[in-house]
Amino acid sequence: MRLSNRPRKKQLPSREYDASENGVCRLCTAGCGLTLFSSGGAPVDLFGTELHPVNKGALCPRALALYRQIYGKSRLSAPAIRESADAPWRPADWDTALDFTARRMADTGGERLVIAGHESDPFDFLCGADWAAEALGCAYRPGRFFAPAFGRSASLFRMIGICGDQLLSNTPRDWCASRGILVVGGDLAAENPVTFGPLQDARDRGCELLYLGARGGMTSRRATGAWIVRPGTESLALSALLHILLRDNAVHQEFVSECVSGLDALRERLAPYAPARVAPHCGLAQERLEELAALIERLSPIQIIMGQLEQRRWIDDALPALCLALAALKGCIGRPGGGLNILGATPFAWPLTDNPPANDARAEGGKAAPAVTEPASPSPAVSEPPRADDPTDHTESKNGPLLKRDHPLALEACIKAHPDGAFIGFGDPLRRLAGQSARDGLRRMAFVVHMGPFDNATRRLAHVSLPAAHWMEYACLAHRSDGRAIQWAPPLLPPCGFALPPLDIWAGLMRRLRPESLPPWAACPEDAASPRRLAGWTLENCPLTAGLCVDDLERARNDASPGGVLWPCPRGAGETGRDYEISRYIRGNVRGRNNILFTPGSLWPESGRRFPTENGRIRLEEVSLPLLPEAPPGDGLTLVVSGLADRAADHPQEPLWPRENLGDAARLHRDTAAKLGIEHGCAITLSSAAGEVDVQAVIAPDVPENVVVLPPETGLALVAGEEPVLRPAAVRAARRK
Amino acid sequence: MRLVVVSQHSSLKQDALSGCRDDELVLAVDADRCIACGSCALACQAEHAPFGQPSPVRRLAAGIPPGQKAPRIVSLPTSCRQCRTPCACDTGYAFWTVCPAEKAHAVAAQSLYCDCCEQRLRAGLNLACVTRCSMKCLYAGTAADIRFVLEEKRLRSMGETEMCRCVPPGGQDRN
C-alpha cells in the first residue's frame, strides 16, 4: 500500500458518526477522558478523549472493552427477589422489590444492618449508604473514602496533619521534573497503565525509575532498577533505607532544620534497622539495599509513588509514614518533581466533618498567607492528638482488637456478629472478604441484598437483586484521581433495561423505611436522588473544593480542553474566583507558583506553621516502624495477595485482558515451581490455615523465589482472618491429583 | 507493511529498515515502552467488527530472543486476520508472509493478513492499533517517517538503541 498523505493519529472512528459526547472513565483512579461517538443515537465507537490531559487519547484495554462488558451476559437489567438463597429468582418490578427489601430490613432492625462498601464503589452509593446508615443506625457502614493507612488515625495523619488522600500530590504531568521516581509496591503497569505512561515518559527523559515491592511485574521490568523484596517486608526495606540515609547524614539539611521535627528520636528508633540485619528478612543482599540508598542519596528531587487501586487495602500503617519520612529527609516535599504521591487521591473525607483543619495552608487557596509575627494557634482538630479509638475510623471487633473501618476483617467480624442481620453490598463485596469463614458468615445471614450492575458471587447468596445502572449510564462526580482532578461524568449511555442509579435505589429504600429522613444534600424529598444536588453539596462543603460548583466542572468538560478542575480550589481563590484552577489545568501549568511550599535557599514566610500539625512541622517522631523479627524467615512458600482485581470473576466468558496480566492464576518463580514439581499451566491446589483453592500455575519471571502471587478474588480465601492486619500467609502448594 | 521492533537492550545489529523503499509502510514497536497490555489487539477487534461485538483475534507474543537482556515480553500489536478461525498457537513474525498454520484461506475475512486498516488510512487516520496504543509505543508511517522517529529515539537514549527485526526461534518468548 502506498500512502498519499501522512496518516494522523487522531482518536476518531473510521465509521460514520453524527455526534460525540465526552465522559470520564471510572474503572480505575486515572480519570481518563472517554468520547463516545454515535450515529442516529446508536453508539458506533468509543475512544479516549484526544485533548484530555490525563490520557491524551490513550485508553487501557479495560476501557476499550467497556462496551462489551456493559452489555455482557452477566449484566443485570431487572430486579428479582426470592425467599431463600437456594430458591430460584422471581422477577419483580421495582416497587415490589423495594417493598420486599424494606419489609425484611425493618424486621431485622437497623442495629443489625451491615452495609458493606469500599472506596472504589461509586460515589453515589457511598453517599447513599452514609445517609441510610445515619438514619437507620446500622452496625457497620462504609465509613469514608480512605483506605485505613491514609485515614485520620494513621501515623501519616499524625505526621503531617492531613489525611493521606488529601495530600497535595504532584500530577503525572509534573513527573518529568523528577530526577528519580521510586514506585513502592503494586504493579502500576498492569493495574493502571495510563498513569504508568507518564512514568515511562519521565524515564525516557533521563529520570531514574526505581521499583521497590514484592510484586514485581511489568512495572519492575520497565524500571531502570528493581528491588523485589519478600511480601510484607517493603516497610522493613524502607526502614533500612532511612537508616542508611541517616547514617550517611545524606539528608537535606535546610529542609530538615526548617520543616521537620523529631529527627533525633527517629535516628534512635531506626538504630536496630541496620541493612545487615534487615536484608535477610527482605530476601535481598545487603549490598543491594546499600546500592538503592546510594541511588536515592544522589537523586534529587525524588518522588515516591504509592497507593494504587486495590493495593491500598494491603498497605500497613508503617509504609506511607516511612515514604513520607523519606521524602521529608530528602527535602522533596512541596517541590516540583518531588514529594509523596498517593495515587487515587480525593479531596473528600467522609463524613464531611473530617475535612482538613482550618489552619491548613491549602484552605487559603494554597497561597502564602500574609506573614504573621506569632504562630497561629493550632485548631482544636489538630491540637487534640488522634485517638486510637477514633470512632470515625474504627469499628469494634468481637475478638477485642479495634479494627480499622473498611478493613475486610472489620466487615468480617461484623458479619459474624450479626447472623440474624441484614447485609447490603454494592458490586461483589464477597471477593473482598478474607477467608472461607467470612464467606460462610455471609451465607448464614438472614437477609442479603445485592446492589450492582453484574451477576456475581455475592448475588448468588442474595435474597434481593437490585440492578444498579453502570457508571456510564448515570451522572456522577469523578472525585478520585491520580492527577488531583475533579471531573463531572455525565451519562454516556441510556440505562440498561430497568436498572437504576444507586442513589435512586437508596432514595426508594429510604422513602419506605424512614419517610421523614432527608439526606443533607436535599431540601425536599425529590432532591434526594439528584446527583447534581449531591455533587453540588459535597463540593460546597469541602474546604478544598468550596470554590467550585457542578457548572464549573461541566464547563471544564465541554471546554476545548477537557480535563476537569484541579483541587484545591477553595472559595474566593484568586480574583476570577473559581476558574483560576481550570485555566491552570488547561494551560498545563499544573504546579502553579502557589502550590510550591518550599524553595531551597529561601525561607518561606510561614515556615513555622507550614504543615497543620501541632508544631507546624512534619513530625518524624510519629513514624510507625515495622516489627523486626528476631529470626529470618524460612524458605517456606509465602502468599502475596496482589494483582488486578478487575471484574474477571464477573465476566468469565469475556477475558478482557491477557490472562497473565490479569493474574487470575497463581504466579510462581520457575525455581520454586521446579522445586515443587509444578509446571507452567498445570492445575495446583494451594492450602493454608484458612482454606484451600484450586488454581492454575503460571511461571512468571518477576515473582521472587518462594513466593506465590494470587489476586484478591482467590487469594483472600487463604488469608486467616484473625489478626487485625492482613499479613502474607504461609501456604502449601501441590499438583492437583 | 514492514514490522520493526526497536529496543535499547537488543544486541542485534541488523538494521530492519535497510532495503526499505522510502514510501513503504512500516510499523515500529518501541519494545522499551510496550507493557504487553493488549490494547492493540482489542483495537484491532474493535476496528474489524461491529461496535461492541467480539471478533476473532490472535495475540502474538514475540520479543527479544532468550538469553538477552530485558525486555522479555513484547506483545505484538498484530492480529492475524487471515481467516475466521485464527490460530491458537504462538509463533514468531513469520505470519506476515506465511500463515503459520498453513491454513487454506477459504473463509477469508475482510482481507488476507493484516489489512493495514485500509479504511482508516483512506480516511487519513492512522492504524487502529497505533491510534489506541495505551503506551504510545507504536509508530506507523512510511519508512522515511519511521527513520525519523527512530533517529529521535536514538538521540534521546544517547545512541544506545539498536534497530532489529527479531524473530525469536519458535517465537516462544513469553517469559
Contacts between the chains, C-beta under 8 A, distances in Angstrom:
chain1	res1	chain2	res2	distance
A	1	B	1	7.2
A	1	B	25	5.5
A	1	B	116	5.5
A	1	B	118	7.2
A	1	B	121	7.0
A	2	B	23	5.9
A	2	B	25	8.0
A	3	B	23	6.8
A	3	B	25	6.4
A	3	B	121	6.9
A	3	B	141	7.4
A	3	B	142	5.8
A	5	B	124	5.9
A	6	B	141	6.2
A	6	B	142	7.6
A	6	B	145	6.6
A	7	B	120	7.3
A	7	B	121	5.7
A	7	B	124	6.1
A	7	B	125	5.9
A	7	B	126	4.2
A	7	B	127	7.4
A	7	B	140	7.0
A	7	B	141	7.0
A	8	B	124	5.9
A	8	B	125	6.0
A	8	B	126	6.3
A	9	B	125	7.9
A	9	B	126	4.5
A	9	B	130	6.4
A	9	B	131	5.5
A	10	B	125	5.5
A	10	B	126	7.4
A	10	B	131	7.2
A	11	B	131	6.3
A	11	B	132	7.9
A	12	B	123	7.9
A	12	B	125	5.9
A	14	B	47	7.1
A	14	B	117	7.4
A	14	B	119	4.5
A	14	B	120	4.5
A	14	B	123	5.4
A	14	B	125	6.3
A	15	B	51	7.6
A	43	B	51	6.1
A	43	B	52	7.5
A	44	B	51	5.3
A	45	B	46	7.1
A	45	B	51	5.7
A	46	B	46	7.9
A	46	B	51	7.8
A	47	B	131	8.0
A	47	B	132	7.5
A	48	B	132	7.7
A	57	B	131	7.7
A	58	B	39	7.9
A	58	B	132	7.4
A	58	B	133	7.0
A	58	B	134	4.8
A	58	B	135	7.5
A	58	B	136	6.4
A	59	B	39	7.0
A	59	B	132	6.5
A	59	B	134	6.4
A	60	B	37	6.2
A	60	B	39	6.5
A	60	B	134	5.0
A	61	B	37	5.5
A	61	B	38	4.8
A	61	B	39	4.7
A	61	B	41	7.9
A	61	B	42	4.9
A	61	B	134	7.2
A	64	B	39	5.9
A	64	B	42	4.4
A	64	B	43	6.5
A	64	B	46	6.4
A	64	B	132	6.5
A	65	B	42	5.7
A	67	B	51	6.7
A	67	B	52	4.5
A	68	B	52	5.6
A	68	B	53	7.5
A	68	B	54	6.5
A	71	B	52	6.2
A	189	B	35	4.4
A	189	B	37	7.7
A	190	B	35	7.5
A	190	B	37	7.9
A	193	B	35	6.1
A	193	B	37	5.1
A	193	B	39	7.9
A	193	B	134	4.7
A	193	B	135	6.8
A	194	B	134	6.3
A	196	B	35	6.7
A	196	B	135	7.6
A	197	B	134	7.0
A	197	B	135	5.8
A	197	B	136	6.9
A	200	B	33	5.3
A	200	B	135	6.5
A	204	B	32	7.9
A	204	B	33	7.5
A	204	B	156	6.1
A	204	B	157	7.6
A	205	B	156	7.5
A	218	B	35	4.7
A	218	B	36	6.7
A	218	B	73	7.4
A	221	B	70	5.6
A	221	B	71	6.1
A	221	B	72	7.1
A	221	B	73	7.3
A	222	B	32	7.5
A	222	B	33	7.6
A	222	B	35	6.5
A	222	B	71	7.4
A	654	B	54	7.6
A	656	B	42	7.9
A	657	B	37	7.5
A	657	B	38	5.9
A	658	B	36	6.8
A	658	B	37	7.9
A	658	B	38	4.8
A	658	B	59	6.6
A	658	B	75	7.2
A	660	B	36	7.9
A	660	B	174	7.5
A	661	B	36	6.7
A	661	B	37	6.7
A	661	B	38	7.0
A	670	B	175	7.7
A	699	B	175	6.3
A	700	B	175	7.2
A	701	B	72	6.4
A	701	B	175	5.0
